[in-house]
């Protein structure tokens, strides 16, 4: 049996982006991420709306500890109604 070895890519600063049509995408993303990465400062999130205001994009910058945490965060964001893309 091979002992567990730490992943050399983690922890690292990760920037994820959720794009979609949601009444309050920023708040929805915050609520989705909070149980998985508690204590993020408001400055970790940025909201940008499209020129015509049809879409919004939320970028979140956070330190991700392991691949499982990152996968769980993406899964939580993809469950938000109106999210079209998560990068």
N, CA, C and O atoms as a GROMACS GRO file, in nm:
protein
  348
    1UNK      N    1   0.083  -0.117   0.000
    1UNK     CA    2   0.000   0.000   0.000
    1UNK      C    3   0.088   0.124   0.000
    1UNK      O    4   0.182   0.135   0.078
    2UNK      N    5   0.056   0.217  -0.089
    2UNK     CA    6   0.132   0.342  -0.098
    2UNK      C    7   0.074   0.441   0.002
    2UNK      O    8  -0.047   0.464   0.003
    3UNK      N    9   0.159   0.499   0.086
    3UNK     CA   10   0.106   0.597   0.183
    3UNK      C   11   0.054   0.721   0.112
    3UNK      O   12   0.099   0.756   0.003
    4UNK      N   13  -0.043   0.787   0.175
    4UNK     CA   14  -0.096   0.912   0.120
    4UNK      C   15   0.015   1.015   0.117
    4UNK      O   16   0.083   1.040   0.216
    5UNK      N   17   0.031   1.075   0.001
    5UNK     CA   18   0.129   1.182  -0.011
    5UNK      C   19   0.054   1.311  -0.044
    5UNK      O   20  -0.046   1.308  -0.116
    6UNK      N   21   0.100   1.421   0.008
    6UNK     CA   22   0.032   1.547  -0.019
    6UNK      C   23   0.038   1.582  -0.167
    6UNK      O   24   0.136   1.555  -0.235
    7UNK      N   25  -0.067   1.643  -0.215
    7UNK     CA   26  -0.073   1.688  -0.354
    7UNK      C   27   0.012   1.814  -0.364
    7UNK      O   28  -0.014   1.911  -0.293
    8UNK      N   29   0.112   1.816  -0.450
    8UNK     CA   30   0.201   1.933  -0.459
    8UNK      C   31   0.130   2.058  -0.512
    8UNK      O   32   0.182   2.169  -0.499
    9UNK      N   33   0.013   2.040  -0.572
    9UNK     CA   34  -0.060   2.155  -0.626
    9UNK      C   35  -0.149   2.224  -0.522
    9UNK      O   36  -0.209   2.328  -0.550
   10UNK      N   37  -0.158   2.167  -0.404
   10UNK     CA   38  -0.247   2.222  -0.300
   10UNK      C   39  -0.169   2.242  -0.172
   10UNK      O   40  -0.074   2.168  -0.146
   11UNK      N   41  -0.208   2.338  -0.091
   11UNK     CA   42  -0.308   2.441  -0.116
   11UNK      C   43  -0.258   2.544  -0.217
   11UNK      O   44  -0.138   2.561  -0.236
   12UNK      N   45  -0.354   2.611  -0.281
   12UNK     CA   46  -0.318   2.718  -0.374
   12UNK      C   47  -0.432   2.819  -0.384
   12UNK      O   48  -0.547   2.789  -0.354
   13UNK      N   49  -0.397   2.938  -0.428
   13UNK     CA   50  -0.496   3.043  -0.452
   13UNK      C   51  -0.567   3.010  -0.582
   13UNK      O   52  -0.504   2.989  -0.685
   14UNK      N   53  -0.699   3.006  -0.575
   14UNK     CA   54  -0.779   2.968  -0.691
   14UNK      C   55  -0.879   3.080  -0.720
   14UNK      O   56  -0.935   3.138  -0.627
   15UNK      N   57  -0.900   3.108  -0.846
   15UNK     CA   58  -0.998   3.208  -0.888
   15UNK      C   59  -1.105   3.134  -0.967
   15UNK      O   60  -1.078   3.080  -1.075
   16UNK      N   61  -1.225   3.131  -0.914
   16UNK     CA   62  -1.332   3.065  -0.987
   16UNK      C   63  -1.434   3.168  -1.030
   16UNK      O   64  -1.449   3.273  -0.967
   17UNK      N   65  -1.504   3.137  -1.138
   17UNK     CA   66  -1.601   3.231  -1.193
   17UNK      C   67  -1.730   3.158  -1.220
   17UNK      O   68  -1.731   3.050  -1.280
   18UNK      N   69  -1.841   3.217  -1.176
   18UNK     CA   70  -1.975   3.167  -1.204
   18UNK      C   71  -2.045   3.271  -1.291
   18UNK      O   72  -2.047   3.389  -1.258
   19UNK      N   73  -2.101   3.226  -1.401
   19UNK     CA   74  -2.171   3.314  -1.494
   19UNK      C   75  -2.314   3.265  -1.506
   19UNK      O   76  -2.339   3.146  -1.522
   20UNK      N   77  -2.407   3.359  -1.499
   20UNK     CA   78  -2.545   3.316  -1.511
   20UNK      C   79  -2.645   3.428  -1.503
   20UNK      O   80  -2.612   3.546  -1.503
   21UNK      N   81  -2.771   3.385  -1.497
   21UNK     CA   82  -2.884   3.476  -1.484
   21UNK      C   83  -2.953   3.440  -1.354
   21UNK      O   84  -3.023   3.338  -1.345
   22UNK      N   85  -2.934   3.522  -1.256
   22UNK     CA   86  -2.990   3.499  -1.123
   22UNK      C   87  -3.016   3.635  -1.062
   22UNK      O   88  -2.938   3.728  -1.082
   23UNK      N   89  -3.125   3.648  -0.988
   23UNK     CA   90  -3.160   3.778  -0.930
   23UNK      C   91  -3.047   3.834  -0.843
   23UNK      O   92  -3.020   3.954  -0.847
   24UNK      N   93  -2.983   3.750  -0.764
   24UNK     CA   94  -2.871   3.793  -0.680
   24UNK      C   95  -2.762   3.686  -0.684
   24UNK      O   96  -2.742   3.611  -0.588
   25UNK      N   97  -2.694   3.680  -0.796
   25UNK     CA   98  -2.592   3.577  -0.816
   25UNK      C   99  -2.480   3.588  -0.713
   25UNK      O  100  -2.430   3.487  -0.666
   26UNK      N  101  -2.442   3.708  -0.679
   26UNK     CA  102  -2.334   3.726  -0.581
   26UNK      C  103  -2.370   3.660  -0.448
   26UNK      O  104  -2.290   3.585  -0.394
   27UNK      N  105  -2.487   3.687  -0.396
   27UNK     CA  106  -2.530   3.629  -0.269
   27UNK      C  107  -2.544   3.478  -0.280
   27UNK      O  108  -2.507   3.405  -0.188
   28UNK      N  109  -2.596   3.430  -0.391
   28UNK     CA  110  -2.614   3.286  -0.410
   28UNK      C  111  -2.479   3.214  -0.410
   28UNK      O  112  -2.466   3.106  -0.352
   29UNK      N  113  -2.379   3.272  -0.475
   29UNK     CA  114  -2.246   3.212  -0.478
   29UNK      C  115  -2.184   3.214  -0.338
   29UNK      O  116  -2.125   3.116  -0.295
   30UNK      N  117  -2.198   3.325  -0.268
   30UNK     CA  118  -2.146   3.332  -0.130
   30UNK      C  119  -2.207   3.223  -0.043
   30UNK      O  120  -2.135   3.155   0.030
   31UNK      N  121  -2.338   3.206  -0.052
   31UNK     CA  122  -2.407   3.106   0.030
   31UNK      C  123  -2.365   2.964  -0.008
   31UNK      O  124  -2.358   2.877   0.078
   32UNK      N  125  -2.339   2.940  -0.136
   32UNK     CA  126  -2.298   2.807  -0.180
   32UNK      C  127  -2.156   2.773  -0.133
   32UNK      O  128  -2.128   2.659  -0.098
   33UNK      N  129  -2.068   2.872  -0.132
   33UNK     CA  130  -1.928   2.849  -0.097
   33UNK      C  131  -1.906   2.846   0.054
   33UNK      O  132  -1.819   2.774   0.101
   34UNK      N  133  -1.983   2.923   0.129
   34UNK     CA  134  -1.958   2.940   0.273
   34UNK      C  135  -1.942   2.811   0.352
   34UNK      O  136  -1.850   2.802   0.433
   35UNK      N  137  -2.027   2.709   0.333
   35UNK     CA  138  -2.007   2.587   0.412
   35UNK      C  139  -1.877   2.513   0.377
   35UNK      O  140  -1.825   2.436   0.458
   36UNK      N  141  -1.826   2.537   0.258
   36UNK     CA  142  -1.707   2.465   0.210
   36UNK      C  143  -1.578   2.543   0.231
   36UNK      O  144  -1.469   2.486   0.235
   37UNK      N  145  -1.591   2.675   0.242
   37UNK     CA  146  -1.475   2.762   0.265
   37UNK      C  147  -1.523   2.878   0.352
   37UNK      O  148  -1.538   2.990   0.305
   38UNK      N  149  -1.548   2.849   0.480
   38UNK     CA  150  -1.606   2.952   0.567
   38UNK      C  151  -1.509   3.066   0.594
   38UNK      O  152  -1.387   3.051   0.589
   39UNK      N  153  -1.569   3.181   0.623
   39UNK     CA  154  -1.489   3.295   0.666
   39UNK      C  155  -1.427   3.379   0.556
   39UNK      O  156  -1.339   3.460   0.584
   40UNK      N  157  -1.471   3.362   0.432
   40UNK     CA  158  -1.415   3.445   0.325
   40UNK      C  159  -1.459   3.590   0.344
   40UNK      O  160  -1.575   3.618   0.375
   41UNK      N  161  -1.368   3.678   0.324
   41UNK     CA  162  -1.396   3.822   0.335
   41UNK      C  163  -1.481   3.867   0.215
   41UNK      O  164  -1.473   3.807   0.108
   42UNK      N  165  -1.562   3.972   0.233
   42UNK     CA  166  -1.640   4.023   0.120
   42UNK      C  167  -1.554   4.060  -0.001
   42UNK      O  168  -1.598   4.049  -0.115
   43UNK      N  169  -1.430   4.104   0.024
   43UNK     CA  170  -1.340   4.140  -0.085
   43UNK      C  171  -1.295   4.022  -0.170
   43UNK      O  172  -1.234   4.042  -0.275
   44UNK      N  173  -1.324   3.900  -0.126
   44UNK     CA  174  -1.287   3.782  -0.204
   44UNK      C  175  -1.379   3.763  -0.325
   44UNK      O  176  -1.350   3.683  -0.414
   45UNK      N  177  -1.490   3.838  -0.326
   45UNK     CA  178  -1.591   3.824  -0.431
   45UNK      C  179  -1.598   3.952  -0.514
   45UNK      O  180  -1.591   4.063  -0.461
   46UNK      N  181  -1.614   3.934  -0.645
   46UNK     CA  182  -1.633   4.047  -0.734
   46UNK      C  183  -1.750   4.016  -0.827
   46UNK      O  184  -1.761   3.904  -0.877
   47UNK      N  185  -1.835   4.114  -0.850
   47UNK     CA  186  -1.950   4.099  -0.939
   47UNK      C  187  -1.930   4.188  -1.059
   47UNK      O  188  -1.890   4.304  -1.048
   48UNK      N  189  -1.960   4.133  -1.175
   48UNK     CA  190  -1.954   4.210  -1.298
   48UNK      C  191  -2.075   4.172  -1.383
   48UNK      O  192  -2.101   4.055  -1.407
   49UNK      N  193  -2.148   4.274  -1.428
   49UNK     CA  194  -2.264   4.249  -1.512
   49UNK      C  195  -2.229   4.270  -1.659
   49UNK      O  196  -2.139   4.348  -1.692
   50UNK      N  197  -2.301   4.200  -1.747
   50UNK     CA  198  -2.279   4.216  -1.890
   50UNK      C  199  -2.327   4.355  -1.933
   50UNK      O  200  -2.398   4.423  -1.859
   51UNK      N  201  -2.289   4.396  -2.051
   51UNK     CA  202  -2.324   4.531  -2.099
   51UNK      C  203  -2.474   4.555  -2.101
   51UNK      O  204  -2.521   4.662  -2.062
   52UNK      N  205  -2.550   4.456  -2.146
   52UNK     CA  206  -2.695   4.473  -2.152
   52UNK      C  207  -2.763   4.432  -2.021
   52UNK      O  208  -2.885   4.444  -2.009
   53UNK      N  209  -2.686   4.385  -1.924
   53UNK     CA  210  -2.742   4.348  -1.795
   53UNK      C  211  -2.817   4.217  -1.793
   53UNK      O  212  -2.891   4.189  -1.700
   54UNK      N  213  -2.798   4.135  -1.896
   54UNK     CA  214  -2.868   4.006  -1.902
   54UNK      C  215  -2.800   3.899  -1.818
   54UNK      O  216  -2.865   3.809  -1.766
   55UNK      N  217  -2.670   3.910  -1.806
   55UNK     CA  218  -2.591   3.811  -1.734
   55UNK      C  219  -2.506   3.880  -1.628
   55UNK      O  220  -2.477   3.999  -1.636
   56UNK      N  221  -2.468   3.801  -1.530
   56UNK     CA  222  -2.374   3.849  -1.429
   56UNK      C  223  -2.264   3.745  -1.415
   56UNK      O  224  -2.284   3.627  -1.443
   57UNK      N  225  -2.149   3.791  -1.372
   57UNK     CA  226  -2.036   3.702  -1.346
   57UNK      C  227  -1.983   3.733  -1.207
   57UNK      O  228  -1.957   3.849  -1.173
   58UNK      N  229  -1.968   3.630  -1.128
   58UNK     CA  230  -1.909   3.645  -0.994
   58UNK      C  231  -1.775   3.573  -0.995
   58UNK      O  232  -1.767   3.456  -1.031
   59UNK      N  233  -1.672   3.643  -0.956
   59UNK     CA  234  -1.540   3.584  -0.941
   59UNK      C  235  -1.510   3.575  -0.792
   59UNK      O  236  -1.532   3.671  -0.718
   60UNK      N  237  -1.460   3.460  -0.750
   60UNK     CA  238  -1.423   3.441  -0.610
   60UNK      C  239  -1.279   3.394  -0.605
   60UNK      O  240  -1.241   3.300  -0.675
   61UNK      N  241  -1.199   3.459  -0.523
   61UNK     CA  242  -1.059   3.421  -0.504
   61UNK      C  243  -1.045   3.363  -0.364
   61UNK      O  244  -1.076   3.429  -0.265
   62UNK      N  245  -0.998   3.239  -0.357
   62UNK     CA  246  -0.986   3.172  -0.228
   62UNK      C  247  -0.873   3.070  -0.231
   62UNK      O  248  -0.833   3.023  -0.337
   63UNK      N  249  -0.824   3.037  -0.113
   63UNK     CA  250  -0.722   2.934  -0.101
   63UNK      C  251  -0.795   2.800  -0.089
   63UNK      O  252  -0.877   2.780   0.000
   64UNK      N  253  -0.763   2.710  -0.180
   64UNK     CA  254  -0.823   2.578  -0.183
   64UNK      C  255  -0.722   2.479  -0.124
   64UNK      O  256  -0.606   2.476  -0.166
   65UNK      N  257  -0.767   2.400  -0.028
   65UNK     CA  258  -0.677   2.310   0.044
   65UNK      C  259  -0.648   2.178  -0.026
   65UNK      O  260  -0.539   2.122  -0.012
   66UNK      N  261  -0.747   2.127  -0.103
   66UNK     CA  262  -0.729   1.997  -0.167
   66UNK      C  263  -0.825   1.983  -0.284
   66UNK      O  264  -0.919   2.061  -0.296
   67UNK      N  265  -0.804   1.884  -0.369
   67UNK     CA  266  -0.889   1.867  -0.487
   67UNK      C  267  -1.034   1.837  -0.450
   67UNK      O  268  -1.126   1.878  -0.522
   68UNK      N  269  -1.056   1.768  -0.341
   68UNK     CA  270  -1.193   1.736  -0.300
   68UNK      C  271  -1.272   1.862  -0.264
   68UNK      O  272  -1.389   1.875  -0.298
   69UNK      N  273  -1.206   1.955  -0.196
   69UNK     CA  274  -1.271   2.081  -0.161
   69UNK      C  275  -1.305   2.159  -0.288
   69UNK      O  276  -1.415   2.213  -0.300
   70UNK      N  277  -1.214   2.164  -0.382
   70UNK     CA  278  -1.238   2.236  -0.507
   70UNK      C  279  -1.355   2.175  -0.583
   70UNK      O  280  -1.441   2.247  -0.633
   71UNK      N  281  -1.358   2.044  -0.592
   71UNK     CA  282  -1.467   1.975  -0.662
   71UNK      C  283  -1.601   2.002  -0.592
   71UNK      O  284  -1.702   2.024  -0.660
   72UNK      N  285  -1.603   2.002  -0.461
   72UNK     CA  286  -1.726   2.027  -0.386
   72UNK      C  287  -1.774   2.171  -0.408
   72UNK      O  288  -1.895   2.194  -0.418
   73UNK      N  289  -1.682   2.266  -0.415
   73UNK     CA  290  -1.720   2.405  -0.439
   73UNK      C  291  -1.783   2.420  -0.577
   73UNK      O  292  -1.887   2.484  -0.591
   74UNK      N  293  -1.720   2.362  -0.679
   74UNK     CA  294  -1.777   2.370  -0.813
   74UNK      C  295  -1.914   2.303  -0.818
   74UNK      O  296  -2.006   2.356  -0.883
   75UNK      N  297  -1.931   2.190  -0.753
   75UNK     CA  298  -2.059   2.121  -0.752
   75UNK      C  299  -2.166   2.207  -0.686
   75UNK      O  300  -2.280   2.211  -0.733
   76UNK      N  301  -2.132   2.274  -0.577
   76UNK     CA  302  -2.228   2.359  -0.507
   76UNK      C  303  -2.270   2.478  -0.593
   76UNK      O  304  -2.387   2.516  -0.593
   77UNK      N  305  -2.177   2.535  -0.664
   77UNK     CA  306  -2.209   2.650  -0.749
   77UNK      C  307  -2.295   2.607  -0.867
   77UNK      O  308  -2.387   2.680  -0.907
   78UNK      N  309  -2.266   2.492  -0.923
   78UNK     CA  310  -2.343   2.445  -1.038
   78UNK      C  311  -2.488   2.413  -1.002
   78UNK      O  312  -2.573   2.405  -1.091
   79UNK      N  313  -2.518   2.396  -0.875
   79UNK     CA  314  -2.654   2.370  -0.831
   79UNK      C  315  -2.738   2.497  -0.821
   79UNK      O  316  -2.860   2.489  -0.805
   80UNK      N  317  -2.675   2.613  -0.830
   80UNK     CA  318  -2.747   2.740  -0.820
   80UNK      C  319  -2.832   2.757  -0.945
   80UNK      O  320  -2.784   2.748  -1.058
   81UNK      N  321  -2.961   2.783  -0.922
   81UNK     CA  322  -3.051   2.803  -1.034
   81UNK      C  323  -3.006   2.925  -1.114
   81UNK      O  324  -2.982   3.032  -1.058
   82UNK      N  325  -2.996   2.909  -1.244
   82UNK     CA  326  -2.958   3.019  -1.332
   82UNK      C  327  -2.810   3.022  -1.366
   82UNK      O  328  -2.770   3.098  -1.454
   83UNK      N  329  -2.727   2.942  -1.299
   83UNK     CA  330  -2.585   2.939  -1.333
   83UNK      C  331  -2.569   2.864  -1.465
   83UNK      O  332  -2.612   2.749  -1.479
   84UNK      N  333  -2.507   2.930  -1.560
   84UNK     CA  334  -2.488   2.873  -1.693
   84UNK      C  335  -2.350   2.813  -1.711
   84UNK      O  336  -2.332   2.716  -1.785
   85UNK      N  337  -2.252   2.871  -1.644
   85UNK     CA  338  -2.114   2.829  -1.662
   85UNK      C  339  -2.036   2.853  -1.535
   85UNK      O  340  -2.056   2.954  -1.467
   86UNK      N  341  -1.950   2.760  -1.504
   86UNK     CA  342  -1.865   2.774  -1.386
   86UNK      C  343  -1.723   2.738  -1.429
   86UNK      O  344  -1.696   2.626  -1.473
   87UNK      N  345  -1.633   2.833  -1.417
   87UNK     CA  346  -1.494   2.814  -1.460
   87UNK      C  347  -1.401   2.816  -1.341
   87UNK      O  348  -1.280   2.802  -1.357
   0.00000   0.00000   0.00000
